């Protein structure tokens, strides 16, 4: 009986569950995980659970400066002390 969609942090748990289920059945297609990615920690969690890429949507509307910060934080985590990719 509701109209519209669910987005933002309200859908993060369900999105992660879908990712886990897709990987558990052996899906080999690259997975773009989205829904509820509001921080670098959430994006990093998706990668650690097997996502090949992440999609950020609602965050662009709420905090348009954050996607760049998330990307930078992910890049920083993936580099060793000498600045080269691991």
Long-range contacts (C-beta under 8 A, 24 or more apart in sequence): 7-35, 7-36, 7-57, 7-58, 8-36, 8-38, 8-58, 8-59, 8-62, 9-36, 9-38, 10-36, 11-35, 11-36, 12-36, 12-37, 12-38, 12-42, 15-46, 16-45, 16-46, 16-49, 19-46, 19-49, 19-50, 19-51, 20-49, 20-50, 22-50, 23-49, 23-50, 37-70, 38-62, 38-66, 39-66, 39-70, 40-69, 40-70, 40-73, 40-74, 40-77, 43-70, 43-74, 44-74, 44-77, 47-74
